[in-house]
């Protein structure tokens, strides 16, 4: 039982009973909840919802009722009984509430200081060679907190192994569609690749799953829209989770006030992946949590990766590449581990990966500056971390078959060898990646225009169905990077490059910060060109009219010219989002459509000419569309 030793600020009767009548842990738990109640009222004094507490709330019964003096603190704040609720009448002055809040805050600080002093006095006299890293005196308390964090994630990732939950995930994933997309992408890439190393269908399936999750399933939430009028909201702090929210592991519930109707909207930060399959919204924690489940449901070996500097993502083991691939569903990015340090400028400390089979410190994969990273790691001793992870892995693998243990051991050895060499960020954030096989880079759409030039020129010809119906209609959605041939039973083809006749200095650019996507000139180039070719000569049909949409955007002095040409004549078109009718190709049996890009200012001139620009979330509108009517 804790006895206060600080007499500088003598607490009132109820706070004194809470401090001296309970263990320090029980006091800290109860006082944290009481402070949350008090601060919510002080921040929102005119809002009735913060002045009402249900006495049978599971959090109240678990944290306040067992603590001697806790309920008395509420009464001293001014709360009164009203049936099943405690309410704070609007007529009550808040001076008493402020007094209790300040006393609780003071007593919590007293306990925290005592704990730090106790830890310092109990510390071993020498930490050996680790002493050079200058660990703080309360390192043992910090290590205990670190250990609890590790245990929490070791337990959490076992949820992904629930077979019923995996089936529930597969029920929302368009499995067959993604598998077909992966096959098409692998075929397209392997036909265009100039090397003998071919891309594996499973790797393409992972890319398809990432893209589906980002563009069609999960939604990022900064501030939720008002649930009453859909207006914009402003954060108002935290509120206590309801029993239903707690059931789905929403340890934190953010509260937002509508700027229009002034009503409140709750935003529970659910940590249960099953619930996230229903809500499919949140921030990086929810994204990585749900995506890791989806990856496991699709049969991938997956890790949940926790970055101590406040980010989360997934790693997936590639059987063809025999290594772990970094997958960030928030960014729709695969195999770019230096994204955070080199791209975002993050000062990484600890990056730990968790799966049903193991726990690994993978910090070194995500840094090209190992010495700097090591100097920032002050939350635990390095020897302690190595020993702790080793012991946890022994416990995790205790029931793993011997053959599987050997597989895991071999992977760990390969992984440790990888960590011994610092990576370079060169090429990781360029439009055309320079790392990995040409097949793997093409599959990710990152090989730039030179690789595209190696592909066979594509020519559109009428299929049997199109000949029978005398029709041709195709659309391209840049967000999904997919053609849909509506006149041929809605057949789909992945990748803009797959149906291009010729291309020079063109690539597909995703702006992850602005959530926009478009075709653009390769960075550093002055001009670019791309064309599509249509040949209907073997059908016996002649063109009557063409309806076409070629949505393009220019900035500064950028210029895009569109030309539609047959063997005998040409027509200049406008790059607008509206459908336009072309009659100049009447009686022709084919044509080519060409876009020429040039101009722009400064270092970003290449971005000042954009084809088919649209939001990454816009999967229903096609900025490129051609419909041909025949005689």
Secondary structure, DSSP 4 states (H G I P E B T S, - for coil): -------SS---HHHHHHHHSS-HHHHHHHHHHHHHHHHHHHHSTT-GGGGEEETT-HHIIIIITTSTTHHHHHHHHT-EEETTEEE--TTS-SHHHHHHHHHHHHHHHHHHHHHHHHHHHHS-S--GGGGGG---TTHHHHHHHHHHHHHHHHHHGGGGG-HHHHHHHHHHS-HHHHHHHHHHHHHHHHHH--SS----HHHHHHHHHHHHIIIII-EE-SSPPPTTT---EEEEEEEPPPHHHHHTT---EEEEEETTT--EEEEE----HHHHHHH-EESHHHHHHHHHHHHHHTT--EEEEEETTTEEEEEEEETTTTEEEEEETTTTEES-TTIIIIIS------EEEE-SS-EEE-GGGG-S-HHHHHHH--SS-HHHHHHHHHHHHHHHGGGS-HHHHHHHHHHHHHHHHHHTS----TTTTSSS--SS-HHHHHHTT-SHHHHHTTSPPPEE---HHHHHHTEEEEEEETTTTEEEEGGGTTEEEE-GGGG-SEEESEEEEEETTTTEEEEEEPTT-SEEEEEEEEE-GGGT--EEEEEEEE-EEE-TT-EEEEEEE-SS-EEEE---SS-EEE-TTTT-SEEEEEEEEE---STTGGGGEEEEEEETT--S--SEEEEEEE-
